[in-house]
Amino acid sequence: MTLREIKVAGGETVSPREIEKVVNEELEGDYFHLVPKRFAWFYPEEKIIERIRAVPRVKDVAVLRTDGHVLSISFTEYRPYALWCARPVAGDPDHCFFIDNEGTAFATAPSLSGSALLRFVDEKQDPELHKQLFSPDWLKLGEEFARGLKGRFGFTVLYLERVNENEIFYHLGSGGLVKIGVEKDANTSLNDLEAVFSDPQFAGLRSGNFVHIDLRYGNKVFVKEKEVVPEPEVVEGDAIQQ
């Protein structure tokens, strides 16, 4: 009794034909020149699962012999949640992997412009396929605060930097930096930032005119403003030396 038909179900971007091809490759040949690998009772189930999981974007795999000669394959795909990137270097192309909402890097990402997916960076760890560096809770906090920066204050986040498991730095399009700690939820940190901008002393910071705002230390906030370089004063009647 041999396996003569492969049925594949599941997936959105991975072609069922690609999965079927992988399965048929593993069913070629025999064991010790005696028993065909297509023999229904001895087909290489674990090897088939291993090969399918090696296909980019494939997450979970199930293999089941549904009757004497049919092998049914079902699989799910990873869904892109964010990008794990190497630290940006001016003039160099992006080097990023897609990560899912559990923080697992599952496929190389093309060079993507814009901010459709958040970019996460860890200076101490280069992106690595199949590695999980960011925890789900850390990713969720990072995404919620970034969404609040955009929605409440209009700030565009270029990328999030994982300083360590307890701290996140947000690099903004305006050039400023916002620092938060994971001991506070996103809404608390956003309210702290709102309090800074509501203070008349710091009213000009809402436009992004700051070097950094540090929200990591409880109810204490540390602000470093950008230095304003005065333009040289031109006195009427002064001659310009050539």
C-alpha positions in Angstrom: 0.0 0.0 0.0 1.8 3.1 -1.2 1.1 6.9 -1.0 0.1 8.0 -4.5 -1.6 11.4 -3.8 -0.5 14.5 -1.8 -3.1 17.0 -0.6 -2.0 20.3 0.7 -4.1 22.9 2.6 -3.4 26.2 4.3 -1.1 29.1 3.8 -1.6 32.4 2.0 1.6 33.3 0.3 3.4 30.0 0.1 2.3 28.0 -2.9 0.8 24.5 -2.2 2.7 23.3 -5.2 6.0 24.3 -3.4 5.0 22.2 -0.4 3.9 19.3 -2.6 7.3 19.3 -4.4 9.1 19.2 -1.0 7.0 16.2 0.1 7.5 14.3 -3.1 11.2 14.8 -2.9 11.2 13.2 0.5 9.1 10.3 -0.7 11.6 9.4 -3.4 13.8 6.3 -3.0 13.6 3.5 -0.5 15.0 2.2 2.8 18.0 -0.1 2.4 16.9 -0.8 -1.2 14.0 -2.8 0.1 11.1 -0.7 1.4 9.8 2.3 -0.7 9.6 5.5 1.3 6.1 5.8 -0.2 5.0 2.7 1.7 2.1 4.0 3.8 3.2 2.5 7.1 6.8 3.8 6.9 6.8 7.1 5.1 9.4 9.6 6.6 6.9 11.8 8.6 9.5 13.7 10.7 11.7 14.4 7.8 8.8 15.8 5.8 7.8 18.1 8.6 11.4 19.3 9.0 11.7 20.1 5.3 8.3 21.9 5.1 9.2 24.0 8.2 12.4 25.1 6.4 10.3 26.8 3.7 10.4 30.5 4.3 7.3 31.9 6.1 6.0 28.4 7.1 5.2 28.2 10.8 3.2 25.1 11.9 2.9 21.8 10.0 0.6 18.8 10.4 1.0 15.6 8.3 -1.7 12.9 8.3 -2.4 9.8 6.2 -6.1 10.1 5.6 -6.5 6.8 3.8 -4.4 4.1 2.3 -2.9 6.1 -0.4 -3.4 9.8 0.4 -1.1 12.0 2.5 -2.7 15.2 3.7 -0.5 18.2 4.6 -1.8 21.4 6.4 0.3 24.3 7.4 0.1 27.9 8.7 2.3 30.9 7.9 4.0 33.5 10.0 2.3 36.9 9.7 4.6 40.0 9.5 4.2 42.2 12.6 7.4 44.3 12.5 10.9 44.4 11.2 14.1 43.5 13.1 16.9 45.5 11.5 20.6 46.1 11.9 21.4 49.5 13.2 20.9 52.0 10.3 24.1 53.3 8.6 23.9 56.2 6.3 24.3 55.1 2.7 24.0 51.4 3.5 20.9 49.3 2.4 18.5 48.0 5.1 19.3 44.6 6.5 16.1 43.4 8.1 14.0 40.3 8.9 10.3 40.1 9.2 9.2 39.1 12.8 5.9 37.9 14.0 4.0 39.1 17.1 5.9 36.6 19.2 9.2 38.1 18.1 10.5 35.3 15.9 12.5 36.3 12.8 11.1 34.2 10.0 12.1 35.7 6.6 14.4 38.2 5.0 12.7 41.5 4.3 13.3 43.5 1.1 14.3 47.1 1.4 11.1 48.8 2.5 10.6 52.6 2.6 8.0 54.4 4.8 6.6 53.3 8.1 4.1 50.5 7.3 6.0 48.2 9.7 7.9 49.3 12.8 11.6 48.8 12.8 13.2 47.3 15.9 17.0 47.5 16.5 19.3 46.0 19.0 22.8 47.3 18.9 24.3 44.3 20.7 22.6 41.7 18.4 22.4 41.6 14.7 19.3 40.2 13.1 19.3 36.4 12.8 16.8 34.1 11.0 14.7 32.0 13.3 15.9 33.8 16.4 13.5 35.3 19.0 15.1 38.3 20.6 12.0 40.4 21.5 9.4 39.1 23.9 5.7 39.4 22.9 5.0 41.8 25.8 8.0 43.9 24.9 6.9 44.2 21.3 3.3 45.1 22.3 4.5 47.9 24.6 6.9 49.1 21.9 4.1 49.2 19.3 1.5 50.8 21.6 3.8 53.7 22.6 4.9 54.3 18.9 1.3 54.4 17.9 0.6 57.0 20.6 3.6 59.1 19.6 2.1 59.3 16.1 -1.6 59.6 17.0 -1.3 62.0 19.9 1.7 64.1 19.0 2.3 63.6 15.3 5.8 62.2 15.7 7.1 59.7 13.1 9.2 56.9 14.6 12.1 55.9 12.4 13.0 52.9 14.6 12.9 51.5 18.1 16.1 50.6 19.9 16.2 47.8 22.4 18.8 49.1 24.9 18.1 46.2 27.2 15.1 44.1 28.2 13.9 47.0 30.4 14.4 50.1 28.2 13.3 51.3 24.8 14.6 54.3 22.9 12.4 55.8 20.1 14.4 57.5 17.3 12.1 60.2 15.7 12.0 61.6 12.3 12.6 65.1 13.8 16.0 63.9 15.1 14.9 63.7 18.8 14.9 60.7 21.1 12.2 59.5 23.5 13.3 57.1 26.2 10.9 54.8 28.2 11.1 51.9 30.6 9.0 48.8 30.5 7.8 49.1 34.1 5.2 51.7 33.0 2.5 50.9 30.5 2.3 52.8 27.2 -0.5 55.1 28.3 1.2 56.1 31.5 4.3 57.1 29.6 2.3 59.0 26.9 0.5 60.9 29.7 3.9 61.8 31.2 4.9 63.1 27.8 1.7 65.1 27.5 2.4 66.7 30.8 5.8 67.8 29.5 4.3 69.5 26.5 1.6 71.1 28.6 4.2 72.9 30.7 4.6 76.5 29.3 8.4 76.1 29.9 8.5 73.3 27.3 5.7 74.4 24.9 8.1 74.6 22.0 9.1 70.9 22.3 5.9 69.6 20.8 7.3 70.4 17.3 10.1 67.9 18.0 12.6 70.6 19.0 14.5 68.5 21.6 17.5 66.2 21.8 15.9 63.7 24.1 13.0 63.3 26.6 13.6 60.7 29.2 10.5 59.1 30.8 12.2 56.1 32.4 12.3 57.3 36.1 8.9 57.1 37.6 7.3 60.6 37.8 10.5 62.3 37.0 11.1 63.5 33.5 14.4 64.7 32.1 14.5 67.0 29.0 17.4 68.1 26.9 16.4 70.8 24.4 18.2 71.5 21.2 20.5 74.4 21.3 19.4 77.4 19.3 22.3 78.9 17.4 21.7 82.7 17.0 22.0 84.0 13.5 24.8 86.6 13.1 23.5 90.1 13.4 24.0 92.3 10.3 24.2 96.0 11.1 23.0 98.3 8.4 25.9 99.9 6.6 28.4 97.2 7.4 30.6 96.3 4.5 31.0 92.6 3.6 34.7 91.8 3.2 35.5 89.7 0.1 
